[in-house]
């Protein structure tokens, strides 16, 4: 049994919609986040905390990472987003997504409040993780410091929508630049992924807004996967199956990776530094890649 926590899909679900949250609990998403930020109107944000708390307490989230996205620390709502939700439902919450993180001090600000709330609520201090979302130039510039800001961090998330606005890009469709000569998000995702992996964290790509464009979403997932990202947001249940497929090893690759791991272990026992598997020379670097694939494949029930 693998100890890898899969985050192939992060299903975005408005915290103000009780039916959507119930449906999300029954979905095949690896992680569900209940959103208090962009998907909730400003005048509805305080009232959205109660249905979020009720959903966390009453639905079966077993087999999933349950998180919620608070409002940014530059807003009037974030403080109570942490206090109210964690005080009432902290035992059911795995992570809090922090939007628009600009630097490590933003992580410390949330962490300090969260620690006090956990203590006052009688919860295990440190049990709730934090997932910073990188959404502007300042956050991207500081992403390596952000990734190492706290032991609570459980992923780094790239947010293409607000990042596009911050960068002054010409498009209006989140995650989509079909006329760009190449992969538009290659640099941003590579930077986030390098920072995440330097801290031993998964990196997650943000949304692809055109839910009718299945091939476009598939291409977006493939691009992120090739860079090394571990998963992607789903903003509609129809996107879950695609992301779960692409961000898991295919069975043929998983089986080959297992052969490599086994053959390399035998080679080490025999005092050899390399071994040939399926006509390819395998050394320690290849073995590390194969071990990672085997772990993910076991977690996804492929091996």
Helices and strands as residue ranges (DSSP letters): E 9-14, H 18-25, E 31-35, G 42-44, H 45-58, E 65-69, H 78-89, G 90-92, E 95-98, H 104-121, E 129-134, H 137-141, H 143-147, E 153-158, H 160-167, H 186-198, E 202-205, H 214-227, E 231-234, G 237-239, H 240-246, H 251-269, E 275-277, E 280-282, H 284-299
